[in-house]
Amino acid sequence: MLKKALILTTLVLAGCASSVPPGWGAVGGSRADGTVVVGYDRSELEKENTDREAATAVARRRCRAWGYSDADAFDQTTRTCVGGQGFFTNCATWRHRLEFQCTHANENRNGRGQDGNPNVSNNNWGMELQPN
């Protein structure tokens, strides 16, 4: 009888585990700094979402809404335990976060355009900066 109860419990718990990982969503950031933080929370029974393209798509939508043209991910996803001791693992709920820098399509990583000149945004005063 105990063996049947253990098998039944295992099957019920396995049915509770989600085969679809939670989706990425915008959870923070700064328009002024051009940064977007995307993330999700997951229970110990849910799979980790490793789809960085989905995370990038969320960040791009937010950056474009703010007037930028693209988003570049920083190198590392952070994972923090926010749910205390789990039943099967040492954490019941994990919080995953990935930060992005909003960019302009013609800007490379050193802040210069494709022509090598510093990027200058147009402003209402009609000023333009020229390289020395």
Buried (B, 14 or more C-beta within 10 A) or exposed (E): EEEEEEEEEEEEEEEEEEEEBBEBEBBEBEBEEBBBBBBBBBBBBBEEBEEEEBBBEBBBBBBEEBEBEBBBBEEEBEBEBEBEEBEEEEBBBBBBBBBBBBBBEEBEEEEBBEEEEEBEEEEEEEEEEEEE
